[in-house]
Amino acid sequence: MMKIRQSLMAALLVATAGVTMHGGAPGLPAAAKPEDVGLSAQRLPRIHAAVQRYLDQRQLAGAVTLVARRGKVAHFEAHGVMDLDSNVPMRKDAIFRIASMSKPVTGVAIAMLLEEGALRLTDPVSRFIPEFKDMKVSVTRPGYVAPPVPPGQIAPLPDYYTVPADREITIRDLLTHTSGLESGTLGNRLGARLAPRDTSKTLADQIPRLALVPLDFQPGSQWTYSLLAGMDTLGRIVEIASGQSYDQFLKQRVFDPLGMKDTGFVVPADKAPRMAGLYNRTPRGIEKGDTPAWLSTHTFFSGGGGLWSTAEDYAQFAQMLLNGGELNGTRLLSPRTVELMATNHVAELYNGAGAGTRVQGMGFGLSMEVVLDNIRANRRTSNGSFGWDGAFGTHFWVDPKEKLIGVLMVQTPGTGVTRDFENAVMQAVVD
């Protein structure tokens, strides 16, 4: 009887979880039926089928998917379970660690200050953080060959020297991952030694110390992903330019105006039961993981990866971008600024996070990747689409051509479900 009661309660929670988006302002309205927004009611269930394949193969515990077109939600579904141990069904309002999907939020914060004249994309970082004035660049000595490393041991640092940077790194460099700041194996390892990340501190404590870390390449010469340091530095610039702590700036200027009630750097205790379980892939299938220490902080507000959010909340953010910077009468950015963010800023440099080689048909804008040629890129989304992923498997994109947004929330990295989700969404577009 107790198990039956628990199952009924879980089902009730799932059934009631997404009501806000459909009934309460300022959420996106639901479409009366998918055909009202040019989507097929017969084809949309293929989204669930795509996710279910991963659930059946034990590659995912659960997921939440959301699709909106022409400003209305046509698909919003929870799949699987919150946690494999409890087997509680996934909730539509589950809270996820969105990791690097924090970066586009940081991009918007910087863009808002750009519009207000508080900063320029060409500003050197040293305008706000003087320690970055005279940066060095690390260079591995010619002919250096890494020695063999026994299993379980850490490779020694390569033989390297430093040279002065050709120019200062700029805000645009940080937004586009062309700064070289902790942008490679050597930079990350040197950062761990010279400026170890201490999330018990604040951005004001940590960010100036990053200037001690040599850049991985000359500014603007490469695109290589800065996992956290680059965007964290932008978070500190927001604090200095606005006079507010980064968490308060986002809450007051972005989250509250957009109705993102469950998004922030800290999950309150009363919302903790809504946190989706985190899982890692292993040869034995997925196994429960612990929330990383860098997310368990109340003081270090990481613009590179520190946010938690829900599918509904992030859909509000994505729809704002699709609308040209406005949602439900609240304007954060101008259409021209959103267009600037979604334009390729790195010419032919973009190689994709972790790819190591040029990604055909793709570019990178201000904090987000951009589809330039979907045929060359082997993407189902339209040319001009833009978005980004999170390290734990989350994904979103904005498709201006189709007036469509897609949000995928999962908590297992590297499964491949992202491209399958995009395919299932795009095949449901029928006009």
N, C-alpha and C positions, 0 to 999 in steps of 0.2 A: 504493500500500500504506500509506503514511504517513497519507493522508487517511482510509482505511478504519479504521486503528487509532485515529485521533483520534475518529472518529465512534462507534466501539464504546465507547471510554472514556467519551465524553460520555453515551452512552445508559446505561452502567452507573452513572454518577454520578446521573443522573436517576432511575433505577430504585431506587437505594438511598437517595436523599435523604430522606425522610419517615419512615424506619423508627422513629425515636425516638418519634414521637407514637403509633405503633401498638404498639410493643413495650417501650419503656423508660419507667419512672416519671420524673417525675410527669406525663407527657403525657396528653392526653385519649384514652380508648380508642376504637378504631374500632368502628363498628356491624358486626355480622355481615352484615347486608344493610340497605339503606336502609329497607325496609318495617318493620324492627324499631323504627324511630324515626318512623314515619309519613310517610316520604318515598318517592316513586316512583322506582324504578330506571330506568324507561323515560323519565321526565321530567327527571331530573337531568342527563343529557347536554346538555340545552338550555343549561346554563351554558356549556359549552365552545362550543356553536354561537354563543351571544351574543358571547363573547370572540373567536371566530374571525372574525367579521365585521369586527371592528376590526383584527385582524391582516391580513386579506386586503386591507383598504383602506389599509394601511400607516399606520394611526393609532396603533398600538402595536407594540412589538417583542416583548413577552412579558408574561405575567401569571401569578400564582399565586392560586387561589381555594380557599377552605375554608368548609365549612358543617358545623356541628354542631347536633344536636338532642337534647334530653333527655340532655345530657352526653356524647354519643358522636359521633365524626366520621363523617359519612355521605358527604362529598365532599371530596376533597383532590387538586387537580390542578394541574400546571404546563402552561402554554400558550406556544407560540412559542419565542423564543430569549432567552438572557441578553444578547446583544449582536449587532447586525446585522452587524458587521464579522467577528466570529469565527464566527457562526452556530451557536454551541454551544447546544444545547437548554436551555430554562429549567429550573432546578432547583427542587424543592419547598423546599429549604432556602436559596434565594437570599436575600440580605440587601438590604433596601430602605431608602431614605431616607424615613422616615415623616412628616417635617415636623410639621404641626400635629396629627397623631395622637399627638404627644408631650403635648399639652395635657390629655387625659383622664388620663394617667399623673400629671401634676402635680396634677390635681384629686384623685386618689386619695391622693397623698402628703399634701396639705393636710387631706383628710378623716381620715386616720389620726391626724394631730396634733390635729385637732379632738376626736376621740374620747378622746384621752389628756389633754385639758385644757390642752394647750400653747398653744392659740390659740382664738379665737372668730371666727365669720363676721363679727360686727359690729365686731371690732377694727379701729381705724384702722391703716393701714400704718405710720404714724409710731410706733406702739408698738414696732416692730421696726427701723424705719429712720427715725430722727428727722428726716432731711432732708425728708421728705414732710409735715412738720407744717403748713406754710402755703403750700399750692399756689395757683397762679393759673390762671385760665381765659382762653383767647384768645377775642376777639370781633372779627369782621370789621366794619369801620366801615360803617354804613348808607349805601347808595347806591354802594358800591364796585363798579366794573365792571372785570373783568380785561381788560387790554389784549391785542390780538392778538399771538401769538407766532410768529415766523418758524420754518419747519421746521428741526429740529435744535437749536433753542435751548430753554433752560429758562425757564419762566415765572417772573417775579419773585414774591416773596412778596406776598400781598395786604396791603392797608392794614389793620392790626389794632391793637387795644390789649388790655390784660389787666384783669381784675377779680378780686377775691378769690373763691375757691371758697366756695359756700354752706356746705359741710361738708367734713370730711376724707374721702378715699377709703378704702374698707374692703377687707378680704379678700374679702368677698362681691362687691364691685364688680369686683375683678380677675377673679374666677372667672367672672363673668357678662358680661364685656365692657361694663359700664356705668360704668367709671371715667373714660373720656375720655383715658386715658394713651396717647399716640401712637395715637389712634383715628381719624385722618382725614388728609387730604392735608396740611393745615397742620401738625398735630402731628408727623407723620412728617418733614416737611421741617425743622421747627424742631429736632426731635430730632437730625437729621443734622448740624445746625450747633452746637447747644448741648451735646449729649451723644452724639457720634458713637460708634457701636458698634464696639468694639475687641475682637475675639475672641482676641487674644493675651493679654488680661487675664483677670480672673476676675469672677464675679458681685459679689463684695465690692468690686471696683474700679469696676465699671460702674453698678450699680443705684442707688447714692445720687446719681449725677449725673443720673439721669432726673428727679429732683425739680426740676431747672432748666427743664424743658420744660413750657410751659403746657398745661393740659388742653384738649381739643377741645370740651368741653361741661361743664356742671355735673354733678357726680357723681350717678348714678342717674336722670338725665333722658332718656337715650337708650341704645339698644343699637347700638354701632358697634364692629366688630371691631378689637381690638388685636393686630396681627400677631404681635409677639414681646414687646414691652415688658411687658405686663401679666403674662403667665405667667412671663416671666423674673424679674420682681419676686417672684412667689410662690416661685420656686425659691430665691431668696435668703432669703426668710422661712423656708423649710424649713431652710436651713442654720443660721440663727440660732436657731430654736426647737429644733432637734434637736442642735446642736453637731457636726454632720457636714457634710462637703462634699456638695453635692447629688447628685453621681454615686455617692458611697458610700452615701448614704441609700437611693437607689433600688436599688442592687445588693443591699444587705444586707436591706432591709425589703420590697422588692417583687419584684425580678427573681429572686434566688436562691430565695426561698420558693415562687415560682410555677413554677420550672423554666424561666425565660426566659433560656436560656443564650447566646443570640446577640443580646441587646438591650443597647444601651448608647450612649454618646456617641462612642465611638471604635471603629472596626473594626480588630481586631488584624491584623497583617501576614499571619498564616497563614490568616485568613479572607477576605482581600481578593479572592481569585479568585471568591468567591461573591457579590460585589457586582453587582447588576443594573445594566445600562447605563442612563444617564439620557438622555431624549430630549425635544426641544422641538418643538412643532407649528409649521410654517411653511407658506406657500402652496405650497411644493414637496413637502410631506409632512413626516414627522418627520426631524429631524436630531440627531445626537449632541451632547449638551451636557456641560459640565464640572460637577463637583460644586462648588456655591457655596462661596466662601471661608468663609462663616459656619458651614459644616459641617466645615470642615477645621481643627478646633481640638482641643487636648488640655487646655484650661484653662477654657474658657467653656462651662458646662453649661446650655444653653438649655432651660428648661422649656416654652418656646413652640414649639420646632421642631427641637431638636438630636438627636433619637434616631434610631438605626438599628434595624431589627428584621426578623423573618421572619414569614410567615403563621402558622406553628406557634406561635411565641412569643406573638404578639399574640392568637391564639385562646385561649391560657391566661389572658391578662389579661381578655379579653371574657367567658370562661366564669366566671371568678371573680365578675365583676359580675352575670352572670345567676344565679349561685348565691347571690346575696345577700351577697357579700364573702368567700366561702370556696372553696378548691379543694384537692381531695385531702388533706383534713384540716388544711390551713393556712388560718386565718382572718385576713384583713387588715382587714375592716370588718364592722360589724353589718348585718343586712338593712335596718334602719331608716335607716342612714346612706346605703346605696346608693339607697334609695327617695328620700331627700332630694336626692341628687345628680341623680336622674332626674326631678325635679319641676320644672315651669316656675317660675322665680324672677323673671321679667321682665315679667309681665302681658302687655300688648299691644305691648311695645316691639320684640320680635325681628324683624329684617328680613333675616337671612341674610347670611353673609359675602359682601360684594361686591354684594348685591342692591340695596341702597339704598332699598327699599320694604318695607312690611310683608309678611311671608310668611304667607299664610293657613294656618291649621291647625297652625302650628308654634310651639314655645316654646323657651326655653333654660334649662337647669339649671346645675349647678355644673361647668362645663367642657365640656358636651356639649349638642347640640340634642335636642329631645324632640318626638315626633309626638303632637300633641293631637287632631287630627281628620284622619285619613288621606284622607278624601274631599276636604275643602277643600284639603289640602296636595298632592293628586295623588300620593300615595305608596302603594306596594304593601305596605309594612311595616305592622304592626298599631299601633293606638293604644297609646301607652305605650312604644313602641320608642324607643331613644336611641342616639346614637353620634356620630361625627365623621369628617372627611376630612383628608387631607394635601395640601399644595400640589402634590405631584408625582403625584397621582392616586390615592393609597391611600384606602381607605374601610373602615369597620367599623360594624356595628350589633348591638345586643342587643334581642331581641324577647321580653320576659317572657311575653306571652300564648301564643306558640307554643313557648316554651322553646327558642329557636333563636338562634344567632349566625352572622353572616356576615363574612368577612374577604376583602377584595380588595386585592391588592398589584400595582401597576403603577408605571411610572416615566415617565409622560407625562401632563401636566395637561390638564384641560378637554376630554376626549374624549366624555363622555356615557355611558361604559360603566358608571358607578356605578348609575344607575337601571335599566339593562338587566340588570345582575347581580342587583339586588334582585328584579326581576320574574321572572327565570329561577329564582331560589331559591323565591320564594313560590308559583309555579305548580306546584312539585314537592311541596308540602305536601298530603297526601291524607287525613290524619285529624287 
